[in-house]
Amino acid sequence: ALSARAQAKQGALPQTRAESLRTLPDELLAAKEEKERRQERDRARSGRSRSGGAAAAKAKKDAPPPGGLGWTATAVEQLADVTYRAYAEDFFRDLSAADIGGLLPRNEGPDSEVFRIPPTGRGYLQRWAEEDAAEAVRLEQQRAAQAASSRRKRALAAMGRNAAPDASAMVTVISPHGEKEEEVCHVCCEGTSVDGNNIVYCEQCNVPVHQLCYGVKTLPEGPWLCTPCAEGNKGAQCALCTVPGGALKPVRPATGAGAQKKQYAHLFCSQWIPETYVQDTEAMSPIEGVLAISKARQGLVCGVCNMRGGACIQCACGQCVAAFHPTCARSAQLRMEIISKGANLDQLELKAYCARHTKLKGDAEEGTATAA
């Protein structure tokens, strides 16, 4: 089709000088003719004749190219007023109102299809309400599962995780627990929160504790403070170890001893020292039995902090006599576990191991697991 159009257009072009001149506008033709008449008059006045070589060169210059149009270089030079549009007039036209209208922006009103949101089937409010209801059901199921797990652990006096059930006993590993200290309760080493037993943080010392583990019955509307911070003794020293701060509770003072400095002890330490205990398990205060700790226990040197003071416990493996504070053992990731025995698993035994026997016990458990 393009070849046919090109041939038709070639056939419509002027083939001779006369035809080419006839295609020019009238004013251009008039200018051309006037210029030719003026040149003829000048040649007649001068009477000069051209030489044969000059005439031949001029004739060759004025001759049209072979196979081309009738235009020559001399003819084009003589037509000073010829413009580009005169040659390509067929390919141009004046702008019309339709052309200008196509360039103008479309004036769409507010009801135009361009601004209309396609229907989605259900309303957004209905979809959001369904998503909120599904999320509420999921959270309720999660809270119920956590509460049931927490009640079972508390009934078994389990303070940690990673419990390995056995036919006659249940072993609950307290340390190492594999989580950051600032994310778990400082008393039970558990990081799970449920309704009524959330983990709360002291506004001043930032210690994390469960409500039941620390005796917080109701949460205050404002910031919550632990007992030492509320009494102006932030960072108080524990009477059972060398670690300051933490989940501390007051120690019952000696009767008839007169005025003496108030003492605090970690609830975690009080659970692991055989002589100490908490009488009021709802308020988790005060800590009893500190004065009943034997002098031999008080004279032991901690193998972790290498300090004497407070009360240490010893490795539970055979005849090993390695001693350490409970909080120092937990910080050093030594193995600490609670064994629940009896028909109702209500007979508890607490065991802690030194660094050497912690490694040996871990290697033995890995070998058992690999063999299984």
C-alpha positions in Angstrom: 0.0 0.0 0.0 2.8 2.4 0.8 4.5 1.6 -2.5 1.3 2.3 -4.4 0.9 5.6 -2.7 4.4 6.6 -3.4 4.0 5.7 -7.2 0.7 7.7 -7.4 2.3 10.7 -5.7 5.4 10.5 -8.0 3.0 10.4 -11.0 1.3 13.6 -9.8 4.5 15.6 -9.6 5.4 17.9 -12.4 7.9 16.3 -14.9 8.9 19.3 -17.0 10.0 22.9 -16.4 6.8 24.2 -17.7 4.7 22.0 -15.5 6.8 23.0 -12.5 6.3 26.7 -13.2 2.6 26.2 -13.5 2.4 24.7 -10.0 3.9 27.9 -8.4 1.6 30.6 -7.1 0.7 33.4 -9.5 2.8 36.0 -7.7 5.9 33.9 -8.0 5.3 33.3 -11.7 4.9 37.0 -12.2 8.1 37.7 -10.4 9.9 35.1 -12.5 8.6 36.4 -15.8 9.5 40.0 -14.9 13.0 38.9 -13.9 13.5 37.0 -17.2 12.3 40.1 -19.3 14.7 42.3 -17.4 17.6 40.0 -18.2 16.7 39.9 -21.9 16.7 43.7 -22.1 20.1 43.8 -20.4 21.5 41.3 -22.8 20.1 43.2 -25.8 21.6 46.5 -24.6 25.0 45.1 -23.9 25.2 43.3 -27.3 27.7 41.1 -25.8 27.8 37.6 -27.0 28.9 34.7 -24.8 31.7 32.5 -25.7 31.1 29.0 -26.6 32.5 27.6 -23.4 30.6 29.9 -21.2 27.4 29.3 -23.1 27.9 25.5 -22.8 28.5 25.8 -19.0 25.4 28.0 -18.6 23.3 25.6 -20.7 24.6 22.6 -18.6 23.8 24.5 -15.4 20.3 25.3 -16.6 19.5 21.8 -17.9 17.2 19.8 -15.7 18.7 16.7 -14.0 18.0 13.4 -15.7 14.9 11.7 -14.4 14.2 14.7 -12.0 11.8 17.6 -11.9 12.1 20.6 -14.1 13.7 22.8 -11.4 17.3 23.7 -11.7 19.8 25.4 -9.4 19.7 28.6 -11.4 15.9 28.7 -11.3 15.8 28.2 -7.5 18.5 30.9 -6.9 16.4 33.3 -9.0 13.2 32.7 -7.0 14.2 34.5 -3.7 10.6 34.6 -2.5 9.9 30.9 -2.7 9.2 29.6 0.9 9.2 26.1 2.4 5.4 26.1 2.6 5.2 26.7 -1.2 6.9 23.3 -1.7 5.1 21.4 1.0 1.7 23.1 1.0 -0.1 19.7 0.4 1.2 18.4 3.8 0.0 21.4 5.9 -3.3 22.8 6.8 -4.7 25.5 9.2 -5.8 24.6 12.6 -9.5 23.9 13.0 -11.8 24.3 16.0 -11.8 20.5 16.4 -8.0 20.5 16.6 -8.0 23.1 19.4 -10.7 21.3 21.3 -8.7 18.1 21.3 -5.8 20.0 23.0 -8.0 21.5 25.8 -8.4 19.5 29.1 -11.6 17.7 29.7 -13.9 19.4 32.2 -15.2 16.5 34.3 -17.8 17.2 36.9 -18.0 15.6 40.3 -20.5 12.9 39.0 -18.2 11.8 36.2 -17.2 8.2 35.8 -13.6 9.2 36.3 -14.1 10.1 39.9 -16.5 7.3 40.7 -15.2 4.5 43.0 -16.2 1.0 41.7 -18.5 -1.0 44.1 -16.7 -3.5 46.3 -19.6 -5.8 47.2 -19.6 -5.1 51.0 -19.4 -1.8 52.8 -16.1 -0.8 54.4 -17.7 -0.4 57.8 -19.2 -3.9 57.6 -15.8 -5.4 56.6 -14.0 -3.6 59.4 -16.5 -4.8 62.0 -16.1 -8.4 60.9 -12.3 -8.1 61.1 -12.5 -6.6 64.6 -14.8 -9.4 65.8 -12.5 -12.1 64.4 -9.5 -10.4 66.1 -11.4 -10.2 69.4 -12.2 -13.9 69.3 -8.6 -14.7 68.6 -7.4 -12.6 71.5 -9.9 -14.2 73.8 -8.8 -17.7 72.9 -5.2 -16.7 73.3 -5.9 -15.2 76.8 -7.9 -18.3 77.8 -5.0 -20.6 76.8 -2.4 -18.5 78.6 -4.6 -18.4 81.7 -5.0 -22.2 81.7 -1.3 -22.6 81.3 -0.5 -20.2 84.0 -3.0 -21.9 86.5 -1.4 -25.2 85.8 2.1 -23.9 86.3 1.2 -22.2 89.5 -0.6 -25.4 90.7 2.6 -27.3 90.0 4.8 -24.5 91.6 6.5 -24.2 88.2 8.4 -20.9 87.9 9.9 -21.4 84.5 9.5 -23.1 81.2 10.9 -26.0 79.2 9.3 -28.5 81.5 10.1 -32.1 80.6 7.4 -34.4 81.9 8.3 -37.8 83.4 6.4 -40.8 84.7 7.1 -40.0 88.3 8.3 -36.4 88.3 8.2 -33.1 86.3 11.3 -31.1 85.8 11.0 -27.4 85.1 14.1 -25.6 84.0 14.4 -22.1 85.4 17.8 -21.2 84.0 19.0 -20.9 81.4 15.8 -19.6 79.9 17.0 -18.2 76.6 15.4 -14.8 77.0 16.5 -11.3 77.9 16.4 -10.5 81.6 14.5 -7.3 81.1 11.7 -9.2 79.2 10.9 -11.8 81.9 9.6 -11.7 85.5 12.4 -11.2 87.9 10.7 -13.6 90.3 9.6 -16.6 88.2 11.7 -16.1 85.0 8.5 -16.3 82.9 7.7 -13.8 80.2 4.0 -14.7 79.5 1.3 -12.2 80.6 -2.4 -13.0 81.0 -5.4 -11.0 82.3 -5.1 -10.6 86.0 -1.4 -11.6 86.0 0.3 -9.1 83.7 4.0 -8.2 83.8 4.3 -4.7 85.2 7.4 -2.5 85.2 8.5 -0.2 88.0 8.4 3.4 86.9 11.8 4.2 88.5 14.0 1.0 88.5 12.1 -0.7 85.5 12.1 -4.1 87.2 9.6 -6.5 85.5 7.4 -8.7 87.8 4.1 -10.6 87.5 1.2 -9.3 89.6 0.9 -12.6 91.4 4.6 -13.0 91.8 5.0 -9.6 93.5 1.7 -9.3 95.2 0.2 -6.6 93.1 -3.6 -7.1 93.4 -4.7 -4.2 91.3 -2.8 -2.0 88.9 -2.9 1.7 89.6 -4.1 4.2 87.1 -0.8 6.1 87.1 2.7 4.8 87.2 3.5 1.8 89.4 6.4 1.6 91.8 8.0 -1.4 93.5 8.2 -1.5 97.3 11.8 -0.1 97.7 11.2 2.7 95.1 7.9 3.6 96.8 9.7 3.8 100.1 12.5 6.0 98.7 15.1 3.2 98.7 15.7 2.7 94.9 18.5 0.2 94.2 18.5 -1.2 97.8 20.9 -4.0 98.6 19.6 -7.6 98.9 20.3 -9.2 102.3 20.7 -12.6 100.7 23.1 -11.8 97.8 25.5 -9.1 96.5 23.2 -7.9 93.6 21.5 -4.5 94.3 18.1 -3.7 92.9 15.6 -6.1 91.4 12.3 -7.6 92.8 12.9 -6.8 96.4 10.6 -7.2 99.4 11.1 -6.1 103.0 12.7 -8.5 105.5 11.0 -9.0 108.8 13.1 -7.3 111.4 14.2 -9.0 114.6 11.8 -8.5 117.5 13.1 -6.3 120.3 16.2 -5.3 118.4 15.2 -1.7 118.5 15.6 0.8 115.6 17.7 -0.6 112.8 18.2 -0.1 109.1 15.4 -1.6 107.0 16.5 -4.6 105.0 15.2 -6.0 101.7 15.7 -9.3 100.0 15.0 -10.7 96.5 11.9 -12.9 96.2 13.9 -15.1 93.9 16.7 -15.6 96.5 14.1 -16.3 99.2 12.8 -19.2 97.2 16.2 -20.9 96.8 17.6 -20.3 100.3 16.4 -23.3 102.5 15.9 -21.2 105.6 13.9 -18.3 104.1 10.2 -18.2 103.0 7.3 -15.8 102.4 4.4 -16.2 105.0 1.8 -14.1 103.2 1.7 -15.5 99.6 -0.9 -12.9 98.5 1.0 -9.8 99.4 4.4 -11.7 99.0 5.7 -9.8 102.0 7.5 -9.8 104.3 10.4 -12.3 103.8 10.8 -14.6 106.9 13.7 -16.6 108.2 16.6 -14.4 107.2 17.9 -14.4 110.8 17.7 -18.2 110.9 20.4 -18.6 108.2 23.3 -20.6 109.5 26.7 -19.0 109.9 28.2 -21.7 107.7 26.0 -20.7 104.8 26.7 -17.1 105.4 30.5 -17.8 105.3 30.4 -19.5 101.8 32.2 -17.6 98.9 30.2 -17.3 95.7 32.0 -18.9 92.8 30.5 -16.5 90.3 31.0 -13.0 91.9 33.9 -14.3 94.2 32.4 -12.4 97.2 31.3 -13.5 100.7 28.1 -12.1 101.9 24.4 -12.9 102.1 23.7 -16.6 101.7 24.8 -19.1 99.0 23.5 -22.4 97.8 25.7 -25.3 96.7 25.8 -27.5 93.6 23.3 -30.4 93.7 25.6 -32.8 91.9 27.0 -35.5 94.2 29.7 -34.3 96.6 30.4 -31.0 94.7 30.7 -28.2 97.1 30.7 -25.3 94.7 28.7 -22.4 96.1 27.0 -19.4 94.5 24.2 -16.9 95.1 20.9 -17.7 93.4 20.8 -14.5 91.4 24.5 -14.9 90.4 23.8 -18.4 89.2 20.8 -17.1 87.1 22.9 -14.3 85.6 25.7 -16.8 84.8 23.2 -19.1 83.0 23.9 -22.0 85.4 21.4 -24.8 85.4 18.5 -24.3 87.9 15.5 -26.6 87.9 12.4 -27.4 90.0 11.4 -31.1 90.3 7.8 -31.7 91.2 7.0 -35.1 92.7 4.2 -37.0 94.3 0.8 -38.1 93.2 -0.3 -34.5 92.8 3.1 -33.2 91.9 3.0 -31.0 95.1 6.3 -32.1 96.5 9.0 -29.7 95.3 12.7 -30.0 95.1 15.0 -27.2 93.9 18.4 -28.1 92.3 21.1 -25.8 91.0 24.4 -26.8 89.4 27.8 -25.2 89.1 29.3 -24.3 85.7 31.1 -27.7 85.3 28.1 -29.8 86.1 25.8 -27.5 84.1 27.9 -28.4 81.0 28.0 -32.1 81.8 24.2 -32.2 82.3 23.6 -30.3 79.1 25.8 -32.7 77.2 24.1 -35.7 78.7 20.6 -34.3 77.7 21.8 -33.6 74.1 23.2 -37.2 73.9 19.8 -38.6 75.1 17.9 -36.5 72.6 20.2 -37.5 69.7 19.8 -41.2 70.6 16.0 -40.8 70.7 
